[in-house]
Amino acid sequence: MPQQPDGPPAKSGRPYLNTRQTAHYLAVSVRTLLTMRGAGKGPRFRRHGRLVYYHVDDIEAWSRASGRGARS
């Protein structure tokens, strides 16, 4: 199966996404996500050696907390 330009999907049963997958999930560029991470903003992440992973629950929590607009 060919790899898609936005990166492969998360492995089945694993709730972690890499930087490219997280950027795609949030509809932002990888550069934007890297900038947010460097500034201490954006979703919580975990570092495993030189690799960075984001848990889907942390991404969702950050997205809900940073949402704007009318609330019902």
C-alpha positions in Angstrom: 0.0 0.0 0.0 1.6 3.3 -1.0 2.3 5.9 1.6 0.1 9.0 1.4 1.7 12.5 1.4 0.2 13.4 4.8 2.0 10.4 6.4 0.8 7.0 7.3 -2.1 6.5 9.7 -1.4 5.6 13.3 -0.7 1.9 13.9 -3.8 0.1 14.8 -4.5 0.1 18.5 -1.8 2.8 19.2 -3.2 6.2 20.2 0.0 8.1 19.4 0.7 10.2 16.3 4.0 11.6 15.1 4.5 15.2 14.2 3.4 14.9 10.6 0.3 12.9 11.5 -0.6 15.4 14.2 -0.2 18.4 11.9 -2.5 16.7 9.4 -5.0 15.9 12.1 -5.1 19.5 13.3 -5.1 20.9 9.7 -1.9 22.9 10.3 1.5 22.8 8.7 4.3 20.8 10.3 6.2 24.1 10.6 3.3 25.6 12.6 3.2 22.6 14.9 7.0 22.8 15.4 6.8 26.5 16.2 4.0 26.0 18.7 6.0 23.2 20.4 9.1 25.4 20.6 7.1 28.2 22.1 5.5 25.9 24.7 2.1 26.1 23.1 0.1 23.4 21.3 -0.8 19.9 22.4 1.2 18.1 25.0 3.8 15.8 23.5 6.1 13.0 24.6 9.7 12.6 23.6 11.2 9.1 23.1 14.8 9.7 22.3 14.8 12.0 19.3 11.3 11.0 18.3 8.2 13.1 19.3 4.7 11.6 19.7 1.3 13.1 20.5 -1.4 11.2 22.3 -4.8 11.6 20.6 -6.5 12.4 23.9 -4.0 15.3 24.4 -4.6 16.6 20.9 -8.3 16.6 21.5 -8.0 18.2 24.9 -5.8 21.0 23.5 -8.2 21.5 20.6 -11.2 21.8 22.9 -9.4 24.2 25.3 -8.1 26.5 22.5 -11.5 26.6 20.6 -13.0 29.9 19.9 -16.5 31.1 19.0 -20.0 30.8 20.3 -20.6 28.0 22.9 -23.9 26.3 23.1 
